[in-house]
Amino acid sequence: MNELKQKNIPVISVGAMVEQLSGSYETIINSGLPIKTMPSVMLWGPPGIGKSQAIRQIGERIEKKTGKKVNFTDVRLLLFNPIDLRGIPTANADKTLAVWLRPQIFQMDASEDVVNILFLDEISAAPQSVQAAAYQITLTRTVGEHRLPDNCIVIAAGNRITDRSVAYKMPKALANRLLHFEVEGNFDSWKEWAVKTGINEKVIGFLSFKRDYLLSFDAASEDLAFPTPRSWEMVSNLMNGVSDDPEKMYPLIAGLVGIGAAVEFRTWTGVYKDLPKIEDIFDGKEVPVPKSTDTLYALISSMLAYAREHKSEMDRIMNSIRYAFKMPPDFSTVLMKDYMYIEEGYDKKLVAIPEFMKWLETRGSLLNGSV
């Protein structure tokens, strides 16, 4: 058990944390309560687990559920000196007093139809003198003469000391001003985000097949490249933007997730050559179902990618659901669950398809209440 888990703070998945915090902020905002009703939040977790992405998801949900525009300010405290948070001193008009110019991070829109999120990232990597300067931000929402607007949410994040990244022990006085969560990796919540975000189908397929490779962080290891949600997102960006060929992209992939994971990924993607033509499935043609487990995972990821691109063509989605009946029950369940991730509210569109309702009647119990 690591150090932070011994210090009596809850451990929560990234997806559950997004649900918990966004739901709380939405309730506070829609009830007309002051945003400061919610204490400032501190997220702890290993490098690359997706803390920054999660805060942006919270902002997107707040924007959708409250109708307010959300502005996001990302501040890396590691790059600041204590004086930077207060601003630059200059003389007043009669040169008798020092006046502190407001730092750029405090230039926020205070309008009633706006919510600001101030994200203090890598706070645990900042020297204690800088962390101390963050006391006022987290508690009184001020620094020196400068005050955050009332419509500002404050969330901090950082790596744990046990991660052996750059991290300083947080002073007790600062820690006691924050609501703490330790964030852990969870494949299901990552996959929901990955499907909605457009992560490359081969990355989703491989990680569905070998979930342990989503996050393989060892604090005791000296490896420079290792698999994390962040490094897999970078792999996806390269494959979506440069080339979808894992053989051609292998050196770049290995430089992001490490040689071991890259070799496994490159080898596994060889199953794509054995896949049936995905378009034929969505056209309703008779297509055989692959037998091997790894090929079935590749098939599901390819069908999901195709469905995501043709999500409004419900007749073709219907044909793919008919095909899913021929798959082993556990794999057809994975596919239907993935379909529900395509966009928010897509499950309601699926329910309008008779074949999907038939699938629910026969295999829906395998979804564990997903609908």
C-alpha positions, 0 to 999 in steps of 0.5 A: 500500500502506498503512502497516500492510501495510508493517509485516509483519502478516498481512491477513485477512478478518473471517470468517477471523479469527473462524475462526482465533481461535475455533479457537485458543481452543477448542483451548486451553480444551478441552485444559485449557491456561491461556488466557494461552497465547494472547497478547493480540490486536490487530485493526486495520482501517477504521471500521465493518468489523465488528471488534466483531461479530466478537469477539461471534461468537468468544464465541458459538463458544467457548460452543458448542464448549466448553460454557462460558458466555462473558461479554463486557465491552466497554471503550472506552479512549477514554473512560478516563483512566489512573487509571480503569483502576486504580480510585478511591483511598481510605484504608485502615481506619487511614488510613495507606495508599491502597487502590484500589477495583476498577474495574467492568471487573474484576468478572468471574466466575472460575468454571471453567465461565465464559470472560470476554472483555475487549474493549478497543475503540478502543485506538488512539484512546486517548491514549498515556498510556491506552495505556500503562496498558493495558501490564499488562492485555495482558502481565501481565493486571493493573493496579496491585493488580487482576488479571484472572481466569485465565479471561479472554481479552484482545482489543483493536481500533482504527483504523489511523493511515492511516484518518484517524480518531482514532488515536494511534501505538501505542508499540512496547512495547505493540505487542510485547505483542500478536498483530496482525491487519489485518482487511479486508472480505470479501463472502462472510464478511459474507454468511454472517454477514448471512444467519444474523443476519437482515439485511434481504433487500433489503440482502443482495440489493443488496450481492450485486448490487453488492459494492463498496458493502459497504465504500466507505471513503476515508480522504482523503474528507471524507464523513460518511456512507459504506457500511460493514458497520456502516452497512448493518447500521443500514440493515437494522435500520431497514428491519426495524423501521420500514419495508421501503419504500426510498422512504419510508426514503430520507432515513434510509438516505442519512444512514447510507450516503451519498446516492450509495449510497442512490440506487443502493439505492433505484433497484435495489430497484425490481426487486422489483415484477417478482418472481414470488410467492415463496410459489408457488415454495415451494408447487411451482407453475409459476413463470417465472424472471426474465431480468435479472441484477438481478432474479435477485439480488432473487429469490435474496434473497427466496427466501433470506429465505423459506427462512430463515423456513420452514427446518423445512418441508423439503418446501417447501425441496425445491420451491425447489431444484427451481425452482433447476434452472431458474435459470442455473447461477451463480445457482442456485449462489449460492442453494444456497450461501446456503441453507447459511448459514441456520444452522450445520449446515443443510447436513446437512439439505439433504443429506437432500433428494434434489433437493439431492443431484441438484443437487450431482451436476449443479452441485455443482462450482460450489460450490468445496468449500462442502459 
